[in-house]
């Protein structure tokens, strides 16, 4: 919930038209880095749509889960009248769920499944066949087209989706089509939606609001065109408590904004596990969690039209090792709205004891992580929170949270606390956020929310503790800390302790102890005037710009380098719980490696960047690292800068590989790769851990 009197109204860069969901630049970047068509065996089950193009999720290698005893099998080549054995599989997941016994498992062979299920009312496990990629799609192929006035119209198909199921307050006037859930894909590439027949040109589509007819601007001949027709893939009801959904890709579903369609995957079954899935290209919300004790781990929730995740009354939820990135591609409002502002990589409400640990929240058009309306006793730790234009982490009209050990860079606000008491912000690294810390009171009464009122919450900001943070200002930073005041609480009453922080760069504090606010140019001036010893001036430790530098995510968020590369998280780690194993299925000698994922840093001309990885192998192979500059639309600017090769002679030793690179121009991408030119299939793989890219 965003207030009209929010002291910092954030703007967003308005560059993406509705349904430009996976931009050509992003696809080009995947191709440049070797991520499209990367490792992984072919689908064992045929795609029921011959010639259907792959999307970016095809570059992900499916986890190899053991097959549970007594599992039912499903295959695109099966039959729903079959017994469901491995040799005689069923055809649809829907049939398998109907047939499987409570507590049983369903194993899906690789391929595409175009279906959406009703409620599941028994405990089940659903997973892919080992090393096979399973995609559940909310789209169908539209095959019959007729030429119509210079465009092409679907001959026998009209959209089944609601065109008006959204609140006007949720729509940014600059993106008036955000609330319309239709999506169209040509050979796997999303088309942009336009608002009138006259605007239809190549690369776009239009759905007539009266007739629901679909028009496209490209000749469909020789292409596969898919249109979203289903809003939900799966709903786990409370009777399905303890279910496990893992290793699947959910894509191209189209829930609308209204809450009668909560999300693509809706989890209302307590104590369930949602792990290692990909949720992408939803027209609206992708993942909904609405019950207690649920574990959400290792998922990639990326490139969705609205919020990546929306959780409510998800008490005791564990959210660990996930990536919530590039959500709100439809550009729902994040600053022009009031009560309908709900957009984040992950938005929670009415939730006690959430643990949000070791995730990536990056490049979401809105807020990264947000807990609102009566959240209590939260632990938000170890996350990478970068480039979210509103807030990185937001704890609103709630109580009691510890925000610790996070890397928080390049957001509108790094951390925002509003209308919340007993929040501790400690041990975080802040850099280059427009406002590093926002601590505000909220004038609203908890009587407007029965859940918060029932807990006796005050919605007054008191007992805020800010300690042991490193806060680095850049040219993008305008404020170290910003406050406000209300009739209930002023700035001096909000802060219980602010000390022991290390501050660098020219950063100011906006302080409101009364109706008059003062801006202090330094922390020394602030301390002298208020008696609050915020910290000391110092030189911060270099910021590591890599997502998941210790390879803790499962499945890996790093991409493959080389067409036959296989990336596997393993427990043989230099530090933490995992390292990344790099292997190959290619014909030797093979170049194979891993490339850092988005978010990427943006270079500064003339700045020197330092890169490092620790590597190890049981074979005496030579390994190295490299960086290369690309423009934001993935055009190469320089050739690769590559380290000297390091020979891994001792199988029990971790070797450090380093390089430096001086940027040629500003605002370029600088991905890091770790690789070897001498891996062999079946031979000892390369292990990598604790990589860094600083500067």
Secondary structure, DSSP 8 states (H G I E B T S, - for coil): ---TT-SS---------TT--S-HHHHHHHHHTT-TT-SS---SS--SSTT----GGGGS--------TT-EEE-TT--TTS---SSS-BS-HHHHHHHS-TT-EEEE-SEEEE----EE-S--EEEE-TT--EEEESEEE---EEEETTEEEEEEEE--S-SS-S-GGGB-GGGTTTT----EEETTEE-EE-SSGGG--TTEEEE-TTT-EEEESS--TTS-EEEE--S-SEEE-GGGTT-EEES-EEES----SSTTS--SEEE-STT-EEES-EEE--SS--EEE-SSS-EEES-EEES-SS-SEEEES-TT-EEES-EEES--TT-B-SSS-STT---EEEEEES-BS-EEES-EEES-SSEEEEEESS-EEEEEES-EEE--SSEEEEEES-EEEEEES-EEES-SEEEEEES-EEEEEES-EEES-SEEEEEE-----GGGSHHHHHHT-------EEEES-EEE--TT--EEEEE---SS--HHHHEEEEESEEEESS--EEE-SSSS-EEESSHHHHHHHH----EEE---------TTTT---SS-SSEEESTTEEEEEES--SSSS-EEEEEE-SSSSEEEEEE--S------TT-EEEEEEEEEESS--EEEEEEEEE-TT--B-S--EE---EE---TT--EEEEEEEE-SSSS-EEEEEEEEEEE-TTS--EEEEEEEEE-
